Amino acid sequence: MTPFVIYDAVSSVIWFGGQGGDANGTGIDLSTGKLVHWEGWGVDSLFELQTAVAALHQVTKMRNPAVAERAARPLAEFVQAELSNQFAQQAS
């Protein structure tokens, strides 16, 4: 996998990586100039997140909006919680 560089404007961090989506990584906090480290996601967490996003994509194709909303709400909450948790861990 080729290396990547991501600028996160919300937390003012430049992230560096290149060993895969579940690998450890390093970033530079632009507000403090300090190096920050993240542990990376486990493969199981990434697979669950990918499955939930794919399921959300399929739910958007449903014609009945009431059913789509009931199916989408818990999936969206899971995706949001998982991403928020992961980014919170990376920022600390």
Secondary structure, DSSP 8 states (H G I E B T S, - for coil): ---EEEEETTTTEEEEE-S-TTS-EEEEETTT--EEEE----HHHHHHHHHHHHHHHHHTT-S-HHHHHHHHHHHHHHHHHHHHHHHHHHH-
